[in-house]
Amino acid sequence: MAKAIKNNTIKLKFDSARNLAPAPESKSAATIKDRYELFINGEFQKPLSKKYFASINPATEEKLSEVAEANTADVNKAVEAARTAYEKVWKKTSPKERAKYIYRIARMVQERARELAIIETLDGGKPIRESRDFDVPTAANHFFYYAGWADKLEYAFPNRNAQPLGVAGQIIPWNFPLLMAAWKIAPALATGNTVVLKPAEGTPLTALKLAEIIQEADLPPGVVNIITGAGETGAAIVNHPDINKIAFTGSTNVGKIIQKAIAGTNKKATLELGGKAANIIFEDAPIDQAVEGVINGIFFNQGHVCCAGSRLFVQESVAKVVIQKLKDRMESLIVGDPMDKNTDIGAINSKEQLGIINNYLAIGQKEGAEMYQSSCAIPKKGYFCRPTIFTGVAQSSRIAQEEIFGPVLTIQTFRTEDEVIEKANNTPFGLSAGVWTDKGSKIFNMTTKLRAGVVWANTYNKFDPTSPFGGYKESGYGREGGLHGLSAYVDIV
Amino acid sequence: MVVTKSIPDFSLSPHIDQVGVEERAKRFTTRSIKNETKINGLKLALNMIDLTTLEGKDTDGKVKQLCYKAQHLHDAYPGLPTVAAVCVYPSMVKVAKKALGNSGIKVASVSTAFPSGQAPRDVKIRDTKFAVSEGADEIDMVISRGKFHMGEYNFVYDEIAAVKEACGNARLKVILETGELVTYDKVRRASDIAMYAGADFIKTSTGKISPAATMPVTLVMLEAIRDFYYKTGKKIAMKPAGGISKAKLALHYLVMLNEVLGEEWMNNEWFRFGASSLANDILMQLMKQKTGVYQSADYFSVD
């Protein structure tokens, strides 16, 4: 043979998903003021407390802005504004007019989606992919959905007369700041209530952006009031005598405190609290999709999700392959700068939460469970945690019993359907669960026996404004979303 | 002693959840590929192309021109890689082989009564042997979809094994024609059959049936390759074909390949694009990255 044949195979660096060139979203597309006041009676007002606190970007530990801290006097002012707006304006506003305002807010949220997504990510640490593709669009959808109900309440409650409750005090958590505000505000307005809303102290900025939108939308002053502060501000709302309803999403401990505080009053309440959801994989499940569902179930929003699928139950015959595939998939997750469009797992929301998670990691190891973390590098600055799974976990392990609220999954195996139902229900919580099997009859059997408010079959963490959401047992009571979400805000007479 | 590999019951191949696999495939498309990664990805994709002409009206002249293009994709951009292979009918193998010389570009030939595969087995074997004797480095065979739908997995398996034997040293690509299999469950089952029967590559489509390659179908096949690798330690290559004509889509496929099988598969030994118009779109994007402006399509040769 004459000439040697060339090798035409090239190898170029596209080698690791983690080495992708940076693709950062631009901060300049959002405006964050240096200081935010309280939004009361349609205006941004300086707090009577004269105090402010900082909101931190958990990915860089830098201060983003400072926000007012509402004291009891400020809360009184906000409730008074809400009461006046209710009696003088909103109660008398025709349902159709109410709908118009809510539609307007929905459209403005959509128009400013990019800005809201950027601020959500800067303030809370969640990846821009999620705030852009999930938080903001779903928030807009909730406004659209409930706007549609405003003038159709007679169909929602046929042959009954649904009357608004009055002033709703709403306290929301730091994991989905804008979305939770939408979940709370939209049905309250649609049913004719006025609102005093307090975002979490760690992530107040998108709620305050929403206040700007509400102001621009020309909603009558006082119909929505947004005040910032920590636990004491929340307590002042809960204890205020002129509030008719408390809607709270947050920890089970605070939920219990609220429950005690409103006992013996006429206040209505819906509480959406913690969870420790079972995600159950049977041997006949579509394994690759189940693994993806488990990944989304626990690592979505760094695991800061009350309905996170934090307890994985795998049928023993497929446990080995499932765990192998989980580890493979974890290796392809990109952990890092939340503003990078390729980031899958962003920053832990706060230093305090990172401490809680790390403490549970230590407990898990001490309990003898085997810990596996993805090998990725994590940024030196900011609060980050590698995606983590624990195998060899027992039902009596603390990491399998207590809500960790981080990217930490416990894995237990099971043999029979009855066994897994018993173990899945053996928890004080009951917010959600997941079932993975190719067999329809098994799905129906499981969904009727699992004591959880939401049961997903062959999928996980799917949300829609038309679908009710809420818990059993210590995961709270009342339903948000869908038709059920309306009844939490009306008196049926 | 002869060690026999145990052949699994293919009716027990894993099931695929349609909603789940489509959702996962979509997620790859949200990866944002920029700057150096983009340029590397585009060059890599060029190097993975099986430049294809499979028409009844193919002539020596057409094939020769295509082979020149395979070696000189766009001389205005120095340092570009060549494509991986030129894919032709068996009767054109000799022409292509000569035109490609020692460039390193492989000659791939379709065979086994491509594209329908509706011929007796001895015809398929002769078709394959002819292509190999003419100098084909790679054989792209089609499976008997009719028999597959009838549940005659042994027939399909034996046929692939027989063609593999006829290939000698040529690498065998097994075309499942996923557009005719329709469900993901069947794509997975056919992938398993092909790999256990001796395929070197599994390939989605002939390009003659719509739909051809899609990301979810390719994902199902990549996952089958991964499972096979874990079970047997043997690497199988992948070739999506048909319907991939844009550079951006090719990058999405690379992201998917990278995240499912990893960097060992990120070269043209283990991954190919069966495409003809993809090359020009990639060239256009590369020129855009280089010059900052898009050039007219007339600046890129059409073959």
Boltz contact constraints between the chains, C-beta under 6 A:
constraints:
  - contact:
      token1: [A, 3]
      token2: [B, 102]
      max_distance: 6.0
  - contact:
      token1: [A, 5]
      token2: [B, 102]
      max_distance: 6.0
  - contact:
      token1: [A, 5]
      token2: [B, 104]
      max_distance: 6.0
  - contact:
      token1: [A, 6]
      token2: [B, 104]
      max_distance: 6.0
  - contact:
      token1: [A, 7]
      token2: [B, 104]
      max_distance: 6.0
  - contact:
      token1: [A, 8]
      token2: [B, 82]
      max_distance: 6.0
  - contact:
      token1: [A, 8]
      token2: [B, 104]
      max_distance: 6.0
  - contact:
      token1: [A, 8]
      token2: [B, 105]
      max_distance: 6.0
  - contact:
      token1: [A, 9]
      token2: [B, 267]
      max_distance: 6.0
  - contact:
      token1: [A, 9]
      token2: [B, 268]
      max_distance: 6.0
  - contact:
      token1: [A, 9]
      token2: [B, 269]
      max_distance: 6.0
  - contact:
      token1: [A, 10]
      token2: [B, 47]
      max_distance: 6.0
  - contact:
      token1: [A, 10]
      token2: [B, 81]
      max_distance: 6.0
  - contact:
      token1: [A, 11]
      token2: [B, 267]
      max_distance: 6.0
  - contact:
      token1: [A, 12]
      token2: [B, 40]
      max_distance: 6.0
  - contact:
      token1: [A, 12]
      token2: [B, 43]
      max_distance: 6.0
  - contact:
      token1: [A, 12]
      token2: [B, 44]
      max_distance: 6.0
  - contact:
      token1: [A, 13]
      token2: [B, 40]
      max_distance: 6.0
  - contact:
      token1: [A, 14]
      token2: [B, 40]
      max_distance: 6.0
  - contact:
      token1: [A, 14]
      token2: [B, 41]
      max_distance: 6.0
  - contact:
      token1: [A, 14]
      token2: [B, 44]
      max_distance: 6.0
  - contact:
      token1: [A, 14]
      token2: [B, 266]
      max_distance: 6.0
  - contact:
      token1: [A, 15]
      token2: [B, 263]
      max_distance: 6.0
  - contact:
      token1: [A, 17]
      token2: [B, 258]
      max_distance: 6.0
  - contact:
      token1: [A, 17]
      token2: [B, 259]
      max_distance: 6.0
  - contact:
      token1: [A, 20]
      token2: [B, 37]
      max_distance: 6.0
  - contact:
      token1: [A, 21]
      token2: [B, 34]
      max_distance: 6.0
  - contact:
      token1: [A, 21]
      token2: [B, 35]
      max_distance: 6.0
  - contact:
      token1: [A, 21]
      token2: [B, 36]
      max_distance: 6.0
  - contact:
      token1: [A, 21]
      token2: [B, 37]
      max_distance: 6.0
  - contact:
      token1: [A, 23]
      token2: [B, 32]
      max_distance: 6.0
  - contact:
      token1: [A, 23]
      token2: [B, 34]
      max_distance: 6.0
  - contact:
      token1: [A, 286]
      token2: [B, 15]
      max_distance: 6.0
  - contact:
      token1: [A, 286]
      token2: [B, 16]
      max_distance: 6.0
  - contact:
      token1: [A, 286]
      token2: [B, 17]
      max_distance: 6.0
  - contact:
      token1: [A, 287]
      token2: [B, 14]
      max_distance: 6.0
  - contact:
      token1: [A, 288]
      token2: [B, 223]
      max_distance: 6.0
  - contact:
      token1: [A, 289]
      token2: [B, 17]
      max_distance: 6.0
  - contact:
      token1: [A, 289]
      token2: [B, 20]
      max_distance: 6.0
  - contact:
      token1: [A, 289]
      token2: [B, 21]
      max_distance: 6.0
  - contact:
      token1: [A, 292]
      token2: [B, 24]
      max_distance: 6.0
  - contact:
      token1: [A, 332]
      token2: [B, 259]
      max_distance: 6.0
  - contact:
      token1: [A, 341]
      token2: [B, 32]
      max_distance: 6.0
  - contact:
      token1: [A, 342]
      token2: [B, 31]
      max_distance: 6.0
  - contact:
      token1: [A, 342]
      token2: [B, 32]
      max_distance: 6.0
  - contact:
      token1: [A, 438]
      token2: [B, 15]
      max_distance: 6.0
  - contact:
      token1: [A, 458]
      token2: [B, 17]
      max_distance: 6.0
